[in-house]
Amino acid sequence: MTILSCEQLSFVRNKQPLLSAIDWQVEETQNWAILGLNGAGKSLLLQLITGQLWPSSGKLTVLGTVFGQSSIPELRQKIAWISPAYLNEFPEHETAEKIVVSGYFASVGVYQKVSDEQLAAAKKLLVELGLEEVIGRTFHTLSQGQKQLVGIARSLINRPKLLILDEPTNGLDLFAREEFLARLHQLVTNKQIPNLVLVTHHTEEITTDFTHVLLLRDGQIVHQGLRGECLTTAHLSSFYQKEVVILPYKDTRFLVYPA
């Protein structure tokens, strides 16, 4: 099954092309990482995928929904988007399980009556994700890494078909980042989450949980393909437009430095 398909997708604002001729396809067996610098168009691409913006030209199909031919509100219910900025909107004094429950209602807080079954399901999900230590704790007492994981739990309560992680390690220190990536690895290994699309600035965050990589620069795809084929000295030097050196990191990951 094809999760999403972009065919010659472009987006123009104030006569300025911000995304140009994007051809990209994500299959059910794939998890993708999008690597790009500031202003590359990463956020714009995510906004198009989630129906927050409309393409200027080209064809976009997400989870079987063809833009312009199907219901976008229904599509949005099948996609979860996690970002550090979004987490800041959650009520600080709400418990972690109440944050998860809010996913049922697609609201930032909980304003409806919560059933015992819904609350029990939220707690059960936190336990399944290895987050039993946050149950009963208010959101503001959690570490940034724990908040990110609670955000993922919230997104999973409605069983989405696609999970987008938008620079999820922003604001995390080195140790919290590694813990987050380790937890994410467990979720992928245990098949507890749907197809993933990660947006990042950092090659070392592109773990083996991501099968494919898309290199995006100035609104255009520089290269895309299997992780091992993309993260090479030749492709990354072309992408950054400067010579780089790749160093192995933790056996299966890569650090990139200027040559």
HUKABEL-V31976 format. One record per helix or strand of 3 or more residues. SS is the DSSP state (a for helix, b for strand). FROM is the first residue (numbers start at 1). TO is the last residue. If there is no record, write none. Layout:
SS|FROM|TO, SS|FROM|TO
This chain:
b|2|13, b|16|27, b|32|36, a|42|49, b|57|62, a|72|76, b|79|83, a|84|87, a|96|105, a|116|128, a|132|134, a|139|141, a|144|156, b|162|166, a|174|189, b|195|200, a|203|205, b|212|217, b|220|226, a|227|230, a|233|240, b|244|249, b|253|258
